């Protein structure tokens, strides 16, 4: 016997494409839908409303469809009670736990909808009954006895909607193309950054060593010095090669100004790491006059925090590098929760790592010479990310130039 259930959609569900995605998802999963009610907002500020009857050959298949539609923002007409179970041990999840999206999420507790704090994808929701608060909790932070939300009853999410105001994020959409006019895009990004900083918004940057190799480091140093970046996320490589370049004029043993290989230059990054270790830290190396310019220098001089997360291939590493990945995640989250925009430049793995911790409402721009890198970021859940196909050596100097021009 066929099973069916009504759902509701509300918001800017037409121009955000949510309605079409719901229809496609139902049909792709072998179900059917009937539009019971559809009220279209007549003005830009008006929301639309739709009530649909979703049906499937059996209850199991219907539940699967409803679960998929839930992640697109669908909700049940009737308010359902939240279901929670205590964790039986540290990092041990109850069966059927609710896995979060990176969209704003609310849970119904004692008849009141409360927002889940610190939302990010692929985590759990832990309910604190005493404070009547709900927290998005990574598996690594789950403690025995925590009340974990089970299933989707009493849970609602709000997917991001297309901006009603024309800006860079509406202009570009989510597609990735190397055919876009780069200078026009970078001008719009610069204008958006200036507007955000004037409002007190915070901007983060995720950077890879390609920034150094392509001679874009002075441009990024200028952008940091002028106050546009509030936190830097990187690995050992970016910091090491930035310091190597500013101590020896080389990156991976090559003179960046001449493009020539230096005899014995392959050892320079080891010398750079050693000098910082001798000083005690990057900050102490700056304070002692060892490091006199560059990206890390500007971070220290302008009190811009940085999180350097290590990897198994690191040399050294620098004393400031966090080699425990869980510790690095937690340090990143301290700053991610306050960000309104993130620029990701020339580093796929670090971009995906930061992207996985970002809420979907954070404006995200991924810059890479390889279009596949931007696509992979979207495929791994950061659907809000928009892509600019460009190398760091082109993007950052032009961005610095446009920021100077617009600021005048």
MOVENDA-V835040 format. One line per field, one symbol per residue. ss: DSSP state (H for helix, E for strand, C for the rest). Layout:
# MOVENDA-V835040
ss=???
This chain:
# MOVENDA-V835040
ss=CCEEEEEEEEECCCCCCHHHHHHHHHHHCCCEEEEEEEECCCCCCCCEEEEEEEEECCHHHHHHHHHHHHCCCCECCCCCCCCEEECCECCECCCCECCCCCCEEEEEECCEEEEEECCCCCCEEEEECCCCEEEEECHHHCCCCCEEEECCCCEEEECCCCCCCCCHHHHHCCCCCCCCCHHHHHHHHHHHHHHHHHCCCCEEEEECCHHHHCCCHHHHHHHHHCCCCCEEEECHHHHHHHHHHHHHCEECCEECCCCCECCCHHHHHHHHHHHHHHHCCHHHHHHCCCCCCCHHHHHHHCCCEEEEECCCCCCCCCCCCECCHHHHHHHHHHHHCCCCEEEEECCHHHHHHHHCCCCCCCEEEEEECCHHHHHHHHHCCCCCEEEEECCHHHHHHHHHHHHHHHHC
